[in-house]
């Protein structure tokens, strides 16, 4: 049992039951960009790595997470361009990266208009990690 506890602390960084509940709701209401990227990364399609969507991580819910790579992928909509939101995003990224993870951000437009380039950037990260 101890092994599973360590795994959950590792993978979810102590996320509360409320965060898990909120993540489930978000999985049921994906944005168009999230759905498009999910279709491209699910089922180990990128380098054989498993990605999770709307993954609880401490006090946050990240858009996509690959535990094996320690990689978080965030997709930013229009409101992320507002100054106040950018400051919050910087804090969020800093908090997540403090836990030994890497955060890559893409905009909705990048996903919707140039998915192959987005996937190439993810593959590049994987290549550099290996």
C-alpha positions in Angstrom: 0.0 0.0 0.0 2.9 2.4 0.8 4.1 2.2 -2.9 0.7 3.4 -4.2 0.7 6.3 -1.7 4.1 7.4 -2.9 3.0 7.1 -6.5 -0.1 9.2 -5.9 2.0 11.9 -4.0 4.4 11.9 -7.0 1.8 11.9 -9.7 -0.7 14.2 -8.1 1.5 16.2 -5.7 -1.1 15.9 -2.9 -4.1 17.2 -4.9 -7.3 17.3 -2.8 -10.5 15.4 -3.5 -12.1 18.8 -4.6 -9.4 19.2 -7.2 -10.1 15.7 -8.5 -13.8 16.5 -8.7 -13.1 19.8 -10.6 -10.8 18.0 -13.0 -13.5 15.4 -13.8 -15.9 18.3 -14.6 -13.3 19.9 -16.9 -12.7 16.7 -18.8 -16.4 16.7 -19.6 -16.2 20.3 -20.9 -13.1 20.4 -23.1 -12.4 23.3 -25.3 -12.1 22.7 -29.0 -8.3 23.2 -28.8 -8.0 20.7 -25.9 -10.1 18.1 -27.8 -7.9 18.5 -30.9 -4.7 18.1 -29.0 -6.1 15.2 -26.9 -7.0 13.3 -30.1 -3.3 13.7 -31.2 -1.6 12.7 -27.9 -3.9 10.1 -26.3 -3.2 6.3 -26.5 0.6 6.8 -26.4 0.7 8.3 -29.9 3.6 10.7 -29.2 6.8 8.7 -28.6 4.9 5.9 -26.8 4.2 8.2 -23.8 1.0 8.3 -21.9 -0.6 11.7 -21.5 -3.4 12.5 -19.1 -5.9 15.4 -19.6 -7.2 17.8 -17.0 -4.8 16.2 -14.5 -4.9 17.2 -10.8 -1.5 18.5 -9.6 -1.3 19.9 -6.1 -3.7 22.9 -6.1 -3.8 23.1 -9.9 -5.5 21.2 -12.7 -3.2 21.1 -15.7 -4.5 20.6 -19.3 -2.2 17.7 -20.1 0.4 15.8 -18.1 2.9 13.1 -18.9 4.3 11.6 -15.7 7.1 9.7 -17.4 8.5 12.9 -18.9 7.5 15.1 -16.0 5.9 17.3 -18.7 2.9 19.6 -18.3 1.3 21.1 -21.4 -1.0 24.1 -21.0 -3.3 25.6 -23.7 -3.9 29.3 -23.3 -7.1 30.9 -24.5 -7.6 34.6 -25.3 -7.9 35.7 -21.6 -4.3 34.5 -21.0 -3.1 37.6 -22.9 -4.4 39.9 -20.2 -1.7 41.3 -17.9 -3.3 40.1 -14.7 -3.7 36.6 -16.1 -0.2 36.5 -17.4 1.1 37.2 -13.8 -1.1 34.4 -12.5 0.2 32.1 -15.3 3.8 32.9 -14.4 3.2 32.1 -10.7 1.4 28.8 -11.7 4.3 27.8 -14.0 6.8 28.7 -11.3 4.9 26.6 -8.7 4.6 23.6 -11.1 8.3 23.8 -12.2 9.4 24.0 -8.6 8.0 20.5 -8.2 10.5 19.2 -10.8 8.2 19.4 -13.8 8.5 21.3 -17.1 5.7 23.4 -18.5 5.2 24.0 -22.2 2.5 26.5 -23.2 0.6 26.8 -26.5 -2.2 29.1 -27.6 -5.6 27.9 -28.8 -4.6 29.3 -32.2 -1.4 27.3 -32.4 -3.4 24.1 -31.7 -6.2 25.0 -34.1 -4.1 26.4 -36.9 -0.8 24.5 -36.8 -1.1 21.3 -34.8 1.8 19.6 -36.7 4.2 22.3 -35.4 2.8 21.9 -31.9 3.4 18.1 -32.0 6.9 18.7 -33.4 7.7 20.9 -30.4 6.5 18.2 -28.0 8.6 15.6 -29.9 11.6 17.9 -29.6 11.1 18.1 -25.9 11.0 14.3 -25.7 14.1 14.0 -27.9 16.0 16.4 -25.6 14.8 14.5 -22.5 16.1 11.1 -23.7 
